[in-house]
Amino acid sequence: MTTHNMLIAPDFSPERFAGWHMFNTLIQKRANLNMHLNIPDSQAEQQGIINQGDIQVIYANPFDAATLIREQGYRTVARPIGKSDEMVIAAAANSDINSLEDIKAGATVAMADNRDVKLIGLRLLEAVDIAEADLNWTVTETYQAAARQVIKGDAQVAFFMADIFHSFSRLTKAQLSVLIESDLADISHVLLIKDGFPDTDILMDAILNLHNDDDGKEALAELGMPQGFEAMDEEDAEFMIDLMQTLLD
């Protein structure tokens, strides 16, 4: 039996790791497909794997999805229900930064390598006349490392994926102060399939029906997607990409 490759974008919280393996195991069983799961550690590793040209299925963040759809022959087939990509800007709880207005030019921002989060964060900072060039940027390996930099005072603020921020321990969150959390709703990670993939229909049937039984519900709960996936057509994908482009412009 042919083995296909599925790649998961590396921007999820560590406790979701087991959930992706449960998801992959169930999908293989129900679609009768061999799927090799690729979970890169970084954006750079993800790009290297995709560039090798043998990835049939990708769970991608919206920024990467735009390029994959328009330039690399993928199409959007599904997205998680009720799980938009939001971000948090936070400072140390004991710092003198209590609102966006307190962020000054020359401040250092810590964040993991996630262009969506940076894009949305910069758009939020426009309200206080702070632009990318006004800030110093520290790219960390993980969002947990970004949190540590802020707590230690090595950075004044950090940008986080909201999901990951809310998954931090109570101790970590007690040492951070949320300045703002986005509420965009229309931007989310999406499931992409390479054009010409022969088993799209049976794969999608397995994914879209995961929420209908206990094993599937358990896997989805582990992923923080209790409602499962919904089909997403080309028109919806184009709307999201246009929204991303608006943020860029």
N, C-alpha and C positions, 0 to 999 in steps of 0.2 A: 504493500500500500504506500502511495506517495506521502511524504511528510511535507506539510506546509508550515510556514513560519508566521507566528503572530508576535507583534512587538507592542509593549505597553510603555507609554511615555513615563519617564522616570520621576515625574513630579507628583508622587502620592506619598502619604505618610507611611512610615515603616510598618505600622500594624496592619496595613492593607496587603502586605506581601503574601501572606498565606491565602488571603481571599482570591488573589489572581490565580494561584495554583489550583485552588478548588474550582474556580470558574473554568479554567482550561481543561481540567479533568472531566468535568461534567459535559462541556461542549464536545469534547472528543468522543465521549461515550454516546451521546444522544445524536450527534450528526454522523457517527461512524467515520470520523476523520482522524488522521494523525496530525496533531498541531504541536509544533515545538514552540515553547514560550520563551521569548527574549525580553529580559527586563534589564535594560542598560542602567548603569550607575549615574550617568550624566548626560547632558544635552549633546556633548561632543561624541560620546560613545554611541548614542542613539543615531546621530547623523552618519557615523561611520558604518553602522549596521545597515541602515537604509541605503546608503550609497553602494553597497555590495549588490543590491538589486534583486534580492530573493525573499522579500517580505510581502506576504499576501494580505495580511490583516494588521491594521495598526489602530490602537487606541491612542488618539493624538490630541494634544492641546490645540485650541482654536487657531493660534498663530501658525503653528506648523501645518495644521490642516489646510490652510489657505494655499501654501506652497505645494503641498502634496497633491491637492486636487487640481490646481491650475498648471502645474509644471511636471508632475511625476506620475500621472496616470492613475490616480486613486479617485474613488467616489465615496461620498458619505452614505451610509446605510442606516445608522442608528445613533441614538444618544441616550444617556441616562435620564430617567424621568425625574423632574424636580431637583436637579443637581447642577445649578449654574456655577460657573467659575467666578468666584468673588475673591477679593483680596483685602488685606488688613494692613494699615500703616500703624506701627506701634513704636513707642519710646520706652525708656526705662521708667518704672514707676516712681523712682526717687530722683528723676531728673527734673529740670526746670522747663521741659517741653510738655505742655499740657494740652495743646491744640495744634492744628496745622499752622496757625499763624505764628507759633513759636519756632517753627523751622526756618532757619536763616540760611542765606547763601554761604557756601563753604562747609555746610554740614555733611557728615559722612553717612551714607545709606548702606546698610548691609542687606544682602539678599542672595538667595540661590539663583542659579542661572535659568531664569524663566522669563521669556520676553513678554508673555501675556501680563504677568504680574507687574512688570516694570511699566508697560504701556498704560495699564489702567491706573497705576499709582501716579504716574506723571500727569495723567489727565486730571486726577483729583487735586494734584498740587497746583494746577493752573489757577485754581480759585484763590490761591494766596500768592500768585505771581512768582512761583518757583518753577524753573525749567531744568531740564536734564543737565545743561552746562553749568548750572549754579551749584551743583552738588558733586561731592566725591563719592565714588562707588566702590564697594568692596564685594566681590562675588565669592560666596562661600560654597563649600561642598554640599551643605544641607541647610534647610531652614532652621534646624536646631542650632547649627553653628552660628547662623545670623542672630538668633535670639541671644546666644551667649555673648556675642560681640556687643550688643546693646546693653545687656545686663552689666557687663564689665566696664562699659564706658568707652569702648574702642570705636563705637559708632553711635551717632545720636539717635537715629531711627532705623527701623528695618521694615522691608516689604515682605509680606507673607501671603501664600495662598490661604484663604480663610479656613478651608477644611483642615489644613495642617496646623494652623494657629490654634484652632479650637480643640485639636487633639493633644496639645501639649499637656504636660502634667500640671496639676494645680499649683505646685511650687513655682514652675516656670512662669505660668500666667500671672501669678501674684506679683512677680517682679517686673511685669510689663504693663504698660498703659495703652489701651487702644485709642488712637486719635481719630480714626475713621475706618469704616468698613463699607466697601462698595455694594451697590444693589442694582446690578445691570440686568440680571435675569435671562437675557437672550444669548449669552455667550457661554458655551460649555465645551467640555471635551467631546469628541465624536469618534465613532467607530468607522474606519475606512476600510474599503476592500479594493484591491488592485483590479483594474479593468481586465476582463478576460478570465478572472478566477472562476473555475468551472463549477464549484460547489457552493456558490453564494446562497442559493435558495435554502438548501438544507442547513447550512450554517446559521443563517438568519432565523430560520424557524426555531432552531435550538436556543438561540440567544433571546429572542423575543418572548419565548415561553418559559424562561427560567423561573419567573415569579409564580408559576402555577402549581408548584409542589414544594414539599418541605426541604428537600436537598438543595433545590435551586434558591429558595428563600434564604437558606443558611449562607450560601455562597454570596448572594447579593448583600445580605446584612454585613458580612465580613468586609465587603467592598464599600460599605457606607452608601449603598444604592438600593434601599429596601423596596422601592417601587419597580425596580428593574429597568429595562430598556424599551424605548419606543422607536418605531421606524422613522427615518428622517430622509426626506427626498431632496432632490437637487435644488429645488426652489428655496427650501428652508436653509440649506447649506449656503447658497449664494447670499441670502439675506444676512446670515451670520458673518460671512466673509466681508460683505459690504460694511457691516457695522464695525468690524475690526479695522477696515481701511479708514473709516471715519475717525476712529480713535488715533490712528497713525497720522492722519492729516491734521 
